[in-house]
């Protein structure tokens, strides 16, 4: 099976988080994605790339890029926010569908709860009560059903540090409570490791529920330092906990082999979560990450 390799604006420090403003024009980011050898991209925060379908199509086609998905955060722990979250997901999904994308990457509204930001990479178990889990899972199912029924797109849920679904235990609980036909898992290898898991074991455990890949590495030494110093999520990112591919503890060869054994022939999106003032660093990392994956035959 052939796994195709894409990138995403997040690798240039383009985030959905409030207070983190883009440091790069979208034209530069798309240029550098293509120049460093990728053939696909995610949307990034809605409004960063053009939201007119034909304008976006033109920007992508002249660089030989395919649009794949978008990360959509929703305050899932709050039942009163579900309808607005579904509407936002549908707005983003309509743009994705117009460009031939197949997935919406749904996530918790990460990075908004101080306790979760402070304990990222340092906790186990779950912070949600059974009743809160009921609400959270109902929100995921609602959004996934709307996306499927109205747009024909698939939803994959992204576990994420500094959110309510961060740890392997929390991910396991969510998958058990959601409709397997509608909700897959977006495995983010770096977040999975910083949350205490092992990406190869994740694929072996969840099998076909893993329907989308974010390739990110995690430095064991920096992670240990961040935990020892009780750094919060954003401090850990700034410290480089998500290091270039091949420099951390993720067994990417093992992840790819397990996914291929499942028959996966989709995309793997490289994400280099960074917070930097070095204008040349994102492109250097982008090229190094692509070169590393080529060394694995991808």
N, C-alpha and C positions, 0 to 999 in steps of 0.2 A: 504494500500500500504506500502511496506517495503522500507525504505530509508536506504541505506548502508552508512557507515561512513569511510572516507579516510582522509589522511593527505597529506603533501606536503613538499618538501625541504625548502620552504620559512619559515616554522616554526622553522627552524634551522638557519635563517638568510642568506639563500642562495638566492641571488637576481640576476636579469638581469641587475641591474644598474652598470654602469662603476664605478670603484673605490671601490667597496664593495667586497672584496675577501672572498671566503668561508673559514670558520674557522673549518669546520668539514669534514672529509673524507666521501664520499658517503656511504661506508660500514657501518659506525657508524650511519648515518642518517637512512638508511633502517633498520638496526637492531633495533633502538629505536622506529621507527614508528611501527614495528611489536610488539615489547615488550610492548608498551603502548596500544595495543588493536585495531589497525587499520588494515583494510584488503585491502586497496587500497592506491595508491599514484599518484601524478602528476610527470611529468618528471623533473621539475626545468629547469634552463637555459640549453640550448642544449650544450652537452659536459660535463656536471657535472656528470650525470650517463653515463654508457657505451652507445655508439651509435651503436655498432654492435648488431643487433637484438637478436642473439642467446646468446651472452654474457649477455645482459640485461635480457633476459628471464630467464636464469639460476639464476641470482641474485634475481629476483623477486619471482620465484617459490620456492626457498628454504626458503623464508620467508613468503610464503602464501599471496603475495601481487599482486593486479591487477593494471596494468597501465591504467590510465583513460584519461589523456589529457596533454596538455602542453600550457603554456602561451607564446604567440608569439607577441611581440611588433613590430609595423610597423609605420613609419613616414607617417601617412595617410593624413596629411594636405599638403603634398608635392606630387603633381601628378608624378613628375619624380622619386619618390621612390617607386611607387606602384608595378612596375614589379619586382624589387628586393625583395620587401616585400612578394609578392606572391611566388617567388622562395624559399625564406626562409621558409615560411609557408608550402610549399610542401615538402621541405627537412625534416622538423620536422614531418610533417604529415605522411610521408612514414614510419618513425620509429614507430609512434603511431599505424598506421594501421597494421604493422607487429606484434605488440604485442596485438592486439585486442581492442585497445582504440577506442572510437567513436567520440571524440570531439577535436577540436582545439579552444583554448581560445584566441581569437584575441583581441588586445588592441592597443591603441595609443602608441607611443614611449614616454611613460611617464617619467617625471623627467628630461627632457632635456631643457625645456624652463624656464629660471630663473623666469619670471613673474608668471608662473603657479606653480612652486615650492614654491615661497614665499607666494602665495595667497591660497594654498591648505587648504580646510576646512573653508575658510573665504569669499567665493564669491557666487554670485548667477547669474542666467541668463546664457549667453554664450559669449565666447570670439571670436567666429567665425562669419564672415560676411556671408550673403547668398551664395556668390560665393565660399567662403572657405568651407562652408557646402556641396556644390555640389561636390567639389573635395574630401572631406573627406568621404562622403557617397559612392561615386563612388569607392573609394579604398576598402572600406569594402565589397561592393557588388562584386568587382572583385576577391578579395581573397576568399570570400565565394564560389563563383561560381567555381573557380579553384579547391578548396579543395573538393567540392561536386562532380564535374564532373570527376576529375582524381583519387580521392582516396575513394570516397563514404563516407567521414566523414562529420560531421556537424560542423558549426561554431557558437560559442556563443561569443558575444562581452562583454568585461569586462570594465565597467565604472571604472575610477580609479582616485584617488586624484593626483594632479600634472600633469594632462593631459588635453587635450581639451574636453574630455567627462568625466566630474567629477560630475556635479550636476544633480539632477532629471530633470531639464529643458533641459539640454544638452542631456541626455539619451533619453528623450521623442522625441527630435528633430531627433536624429539619428535613432531611431526605425521607425519614420514616414517616413524617407527617404530611408530606406533599405528594401530589399525583405524579407518579413515575412517568406516565405518558406525556405529561405536560412540562415537567420541571426536571431538567438535567443539572449537572454540576459543571461549572467552570472551574477547573483545577488551576489555581495559581500556585505554582511550585514554591515560590519564595515565601509567600504568606503562609502556606501550609507548614513549611519548616520553621518559620519564626514562631508560629503558634504551637510548636511542639510535635509536629507530625513528620511523616516520611512520605514523599511524593510517590515513590514506587509502591509502597504499601497501600497508599490511597487508591491507586488505580486497581490494584489487586482486590481490594475490598469492595469498591463500588462498581467496578466493571463498566457496564454499558451506561450507567448513570453519568459517567464522565464523558461529556459530549463536546467539550471545548477546552482548549489549552491556553493558558498564559504561562510562558516560560520566563521565570525569574529566579535568580540564585540568591542564596542567603549565606552570609559569612558566619561560620560557627564562632570564630574568635570575636568578631564585632558584636554578634548577638549576645555572647556571654558577657562582654563588657557592658553592653547596654542594660542587660538584666541586673548586673552587679551594681551599676550606678543608678538604677531605677529611672532610666531615661524613658520619656514618654514616646508615643508612636512617631511624632514628627521629629523629635530629637534623634531617634534611631535611624530614620530615613536620612536625615542630614549627616549622620555619622557614617553612612555607607553600609548599613546592615544588608541592603539589597545590592550586592556587589556584581560586577560583570560575570557573565556566564562562564562557568568553568573554574571560577576562583573560590567558590563556596562549597557547600556540602550536598547540594542537589545532584543526584545521579541522573543526568539528563539522558544518557544512553539507555539506562534502565527504564525510565519513563517512556521513551519513544518505543522501545521494544515491547513493553506491555500494551501500549496503545495500538501498535501495529498488530499485535496478537488478537486484539479485539476487533480488528478490521477497520480501524479509524483511518480515514483518508482525507480528513479535513485540513484545517489550518492550525498552526501553532503561532501564537502572537508573542513576540519578544517584548517584554516590558522591563525597562531599567528605571525603576522609581528613584528619582534623584531630586535633591534640592541643592542647587549649586549656583554660584555667580560666575563660573567659568563658561564663556559663550561657546567655546569649542569642545567642551566635554561631551555633550550629548552625541554629536556626530562621531567622535572618537570611540565612545562606548558602543554606538550603533554598529560601526564597522567591526570592532573587535568581537561583538556578540555574533554578528553574521559569519565572520570567519571561523569562530569556534563551532558553530552549528555545521558549517561546511566540513569541518574536520570529523564530524560524526556522520557524514554522508547525507546531510540535509541541505 
